[in-house]
């Protein structure tokens, strides 16, 4: 099932990217594997999927121990500052930086480990009080604060738009994130101005996100099925 689901998703990514004049190779699939056992990840690896997204530090650390270097992980959940040490050890990218205290704790741990890590700034693009993420109007100030943290490479922005049963309704939020990223890039806040990462889009709306410039799409249900309780 995972193999066939992955093929469908890959074909949809290529078809959508080609239709809107984008290079499909510029779009990476983050397979959201939270709450699925390592055996599911191993099946996806055998099908050629090597990048996974995890929401919980302890769960991710166990999977990393089981899988070794056969997979790469992005952290896509809410990260507490006191978990920065473990996060710094196991993730290729932290997609959910939304406050300076967290970034500083992560940078400190990375200095001890003598390594750098890619990060994204999470933006609460829908202004939802129950969601994590810096407000759009405060994103530039946070990015300014991140500049001196030399062990963090700020690659771009991430968002989770307001839920909708109609995928097209997420388009304005994806577009707003892209426009914000373009503005911040003009002000030279990102590590590589030629390659800005936009993490947006999930199982129900990733084609819309690709049309609006997503470079990372986070897909769980469409790949693995419904999560275990």
Number of C-alpha atoms within 10 A of each C-alpha: 11 18 16 11 16 21 15 13 18 15 13 15 23 17 14 20 21 13 11 12 9 16 13 18 10 13 20 17 23 23 26 27 26 19 14 18 13 19 12 12 24 17 14 24 17 11 14 12 18 18 20 25 25 24 18 16 20 13 15 25 17 13 21 19 11 13 15 11 11 12 16 18 23 25 24 24 17 18 20 12 16 11 14 20 17 15 26 23 15 20 23 17 23 27 28 27 27 24 19 17 12 18 23 19 17 26 24 19 19 21 15 10 12 9 13 18 20 17 25 25 26 28 26 25 23 20 15 12 9 7 15 20 25 22 18 16 12 12 21 18 11 18 20 13 13 22 16 11 16 14 21 25 18 26 23 29 26 31 24 20 23 14 10 11 9 9 17 13 15 21 17 16 20 28 17 15 27 24 14 19 22 15 13 18 19 11 12 14 19 23 17 14 16 8 13 21 26 28 32 27 27 24 16 15 20 24 24 22 27 25 19 22 24 27 21 21 25 21 24 21 16 17 21 20 12 10 11 8 4
